[in-house]
């Protein structure tokens, strides 16, 4: 009888150990599956974050490129306005009435400017003199309200401040609010 009880106890132990191993294996397998799911979700989220960051980088590059374009156009417009003002003020004063009349009529009739070399030479000389005088005083270019860029004569040549601070000040209004 004692042997039967001992066999029964061993059988119960054996069944219990096998059941415990089986449950442990199931728990380990479930943990591995869950770990794989977590890793896959993390990889997907990381890929999404990388994609969002790349999109943000491209957007920022486009914004900077647009700001650069806007700044160049603004400076160009300001220079054209300034040259137009100088031409309106100075060129007509430097041209004879006859030369001025010939150039105006030629422009209105769409004639070839090459036929008016003498008159154009007078206009160029007058404009060069006016620009030289303006440059000696220091030409102020205001492409953006509040920002002033100066073009001045220095040691016989023109000097234009293109320092990092000046370029940043010029681009700032065109960049607007940037989220970083």
Secondary structure as UniProt FT lines:
FT   HELIX           2..86
FT   HELIX           87..91
FT   HELIX           92..94
FT   HELIX           97..109
FT   HELIX           113..116
FT   HELIX           117..137
FT   STRAND          139..144
FT   TURN            145..146
FT   STRAND          147..154
FT   TURN            155..156
FT   STRAND          157..160
FT   HELIX           164..175
//
